[in-house]
Amino acid sequence: MKKFLFLFLILFAHFSLAQTDKINPKTPPTKDIFFKKENTPNAAPTQKIKQIHSDSINRKPDLYGGNMFFDGNVEFQHNGAVLTANRVVFYQKENFVKAIGNVVLVTSDGNRITAEEMEYDGETQRGIARKNVVLTDPKQTISTDVLYYDRVKNTAYFNSGGTINDGRTTMWTQAATYFVDSKMNEFTGNYTIDNAQYRVEGKNIKQYQSTNTADFFGPTTITNKQKPSNYVYTENGKYLMNQKEVYLNKNSRIHYNGKILTGDKMYYNQLTGFGKGEGNVRLDDPKEKRYIKGGYGEIFEKKDSAMITQKPYAVKELKNDTAYIAAEKFLTYQKPDSIDNTKKKSFLRAYKKVRMYMTKAQGRADSLSFNETDGVLHFFRKPIFWSGEKQITGDKIEAYFNTENENIDSLKVRGNAFAISKVDSLTMKDEFHQVKGKLMTVFYQNNEMKLAKVIGNAQSITYADSEDQKTKKIDRLGVSISNCGEIEALFEDRKIQILACNIGAQGEIYPMSKIAPEKRKFPDYNWNTKDRPLKWEDILVDTPNNEEKQYETDDTLFKKAEEIRLKEEEKRKPKTIKRDRKL
């Protein structure tokens, strides 16, 4: 486009018409305001007109203000350029010409401009081509209704809408200015660029012929025509058209496969589908009702995957809650269903120092894997899971969510499973129910732990109480210690009820007076309040470092019993006889 406009500008800027000494100009022409003369220093001197050929020379007092006009096979020349038309009117005094009908301008290097009308002012060195204007060269065609050119400023422009076509790409714009010296086109107003693969739409663009690059100013969208839902939006950026690379600098978004990546500065390669963002990066997945924020992000459109780093955290909306997850790095990806290849499943992975917060459940681990489609959440390496005044640890924890209501259905704890439950959440007594074993399955009801099944070296320490049916008074019976191959424990308000203790069952209830405080906990007891997220913002740090809760040990009965026991032992000791040394 630039080259054609440049040729058009130069040819018209140097155009002059031959004249005969016999012609006497009459009434001056009515000129467009575009031809108003400006004080332009160092302007090139104007040349007078030469006329090459016409079938007839005419003059009518009531036509063209009495000025001479040339009809039939009219030809004018200027510096190797040839202008032909059905009719040319020459205003001698003003050094101004108007060509009418089948106007063709052929430049010295073979470029061709056609129009219904053309005007050129030799004094200002400006010209206007009107009606069905077409400029062609070996590479592209420019079409518009009115084209303005200025030889002094070396610019050409149109503002009534126009198209440019190079055989592969078609561009429409409301207004365009071509700067000849810098070989740059500036398009203002609405514009559209179309090729077989992409469509570019925007408000303002600067296109550089020498580098085949474009700078965007104002809202701009680049759309994948084969997949219109995949597009790039920016309000300031650069487009390397040969490489199909886009640099995005303001209010930018990359839409791909139903997801959206935003950032302060962004990059996208249309050929590879690779994109990245820096500064205030956000990856939205509306289908999964989830977004991830961080300082840096990468997407891989063709693999349908993404990575977010630099203090990232994810927010996933559930029907009855919201899950907040933080880690050092997040990966998201989709892969075909193993049963139905036409469907894809969504996965979220988090690495290093994972922290999770929900209203009724919190967790920590080294890493996390979440099958968002099936609702299975995996915690790896030293996981801790809290729910109310209950804590679960193990080598690996798997949380299963109901895909319909998005509540927790169950937990599976594999290896060194350990569940701890505060006996009375309303007091600060150091009393905790404990159940442990090799494998544990915990079932939930209304997002609350309800039942635990333990298999393999199952053990429990629970506080046994009795309730007076009339007064509803609770009396402490003691501490129950059980060892079984399998245990089923029912979590109830303020107590755990052992429903079953099978395979080599051993158990005994110790009155509070008969069991020392240190015997009321397993050796690997690990109740943790320091690292537990108490609000969602706590996930933004490695640990909230909560003040450790100070629990009160109730050993009154045990101490009294020990005092009595020691006194009884003292009584049973044989008395020693004192000897009188005087005897």
FENKAPE-V531419 format. One record per backbone hydrogen bond with DSSP energy under -0.5 kcal/mol. CO is the residue of the C=O (numbers start at 1). NH is the residue of the N-H. If there is no record, write none. Layout:
co->{CO,CO}
nh->{NH,NH}
This chain:
co->{1,2,3,4,5,6,7,8,9,10,12,18,20,23,29,32,33,38,39,40,49,49,50,50,53,56,58,60,60,63,63,64,65,68,69,70,71,71,72,74,75,75,76,78,81,82,83,84,85,86,87,88,89,89,90,91,91,92,95,96,97,98,99,100,100,101,103,104,104,105,105,106,107,111,112,113,114,115,116,117,118,119,120,120,121,121,125,126,127,128,129,130,130,131,133,134,135,136,140,141,142,143,144,145,147,148,149,150,150,154,155,156,157,158,161,162,163,164,165,169,170,171,172,173,174,175,176,177,177,178,178,179,179,183,184,185,185,186,186,187,188,190,191,192,193,194,197,197,198,199,200,201,202,203,204,205,206,207,207,208,208,212,212,213,214,215,216,219,220,221,221,222,223,223,227,229,230,231,232,233,234,235,236,236,237,238,239,239,240,240,244,245,246,247,248,250,252,253,253,254,254,255,256,258,259,260,261,262,263,265,266,267,268,268,269,273,274,275,276,277,278,278,279,281,282,282,283,284,285,285,286,289,290,291,292,293,294,295,296,297,298,299,300,300,300,303,304,305,306,307,308,309,309,310,312,313,314,315,316,321,323,324,325,326,328,329,330,331,332,333,335,339,340,340,343,345,346,346,347,348,349,350,351,351,352,354,355,356,357,361,362,363,364,365,366,367,368,369,369,370,370,371,371,375,375,376,377,378,379,380,380,381,383,384,385,386,387,389,390,391,392,393,394,395,396,397,398,399,399,400,400,401,402,407,409,410,411,412,412,413,413,414,414,415,417,418,419,420,421,424,428,429,431,433,434,435,436,437,438,439,440,441,441,442,443,443,445,448,450,451,452,453,454,455,456,458,459,460,461,462,462,464,464,466,467,468,473,473,475,475,478,479,480,481,482,483,484,485,486,487,488,488,489,489,490,490,492,495,496,497,497,500,502,502,503,506,508,508,509,510,511,511,512,516,517,518,522,530,535,536,537,538,549,551,552,552,553,555,556,557,558,559,560,561,562,563,564,565,566,567,568,569,570,579,580}
nh->{5,6,7,8,9,10,11,12,13,14,15,50,23,25,31,35,36,40,41,43,18,19,18,77,75,71,69,63,66,60,66,67,27,90,58,88,55,56,55,85,52,53,83,81,78,106,76,104,74,72,100,70,91,98,92,95,96,95,122,91,120,89,118,86,87,86,115,84,106,107,113,82,110,107,136,105,134,103,101,130,99,128,97,122,125,126,151,121,149,119,147,116,117,116,144,114,142,112,137,165,135,163,133,131,129,157,127,154,155,180,150,178,148,176,145,173,143,171,141,166,194,164,192,162,161,188,158,179,186,156,180,183,184,209,179,187,207,177,188,205,175,174,202,172,200,170,225,226,195,223,193,221,191,189,217,187,215,185,209,212,213,241,242,208,239,206,237,203,234,201,223,232,199,225,230,231,224,255,222,253,220,218,249,250,216,247,214,241,244,245,270,240,268,238,266,235,263,233,255,256,261,231,259,286,256,284,254,282,252,278,248,276,246,270,273,301,269,299,267,297,264,265,264,294,262,284,292,260,289,290,289,317,285,315,283,313,281,279,309,277,307,275,303,304,305,334,334,300,332,298,330,295,296,295,327,293,325,291,323,318,316,357,314,355,310,351,308,349,306,347,345,341,337,343,337,335,372,373,333,370,331,368,328,329,328,365,326,363,324,358,386,356,384,354,352,380,350,371,378,348,372,375,376,377,401,371,399,369,397,366,367,366,394,364,392,362,390,422,387,420,385,418,383,381,414,379,412,377,401,409,410,403,406,402,444,400,442,398,414,415,440,395,396,395,437,393,435,391,433,427,552,431,423,421,461,419,459,417,415,455,413,443,453,411,450,451,448,445,491,443,489,441,487,439,438,484,436,482,434,464,480,477,478,475,469,472,468,475,466,477,464,510,462,508,460,506,458,456,502,454,499,500,452,491,492,497,495,492,498,490,499,488,485,486,485,483,481,510,511,479,514,515,515,519,520,521,525,546,538,539,540,541,551,553,430,554,555,559,560,561,562,563,564,565,566,567,568,569,570,571,572,573,573,581,583}
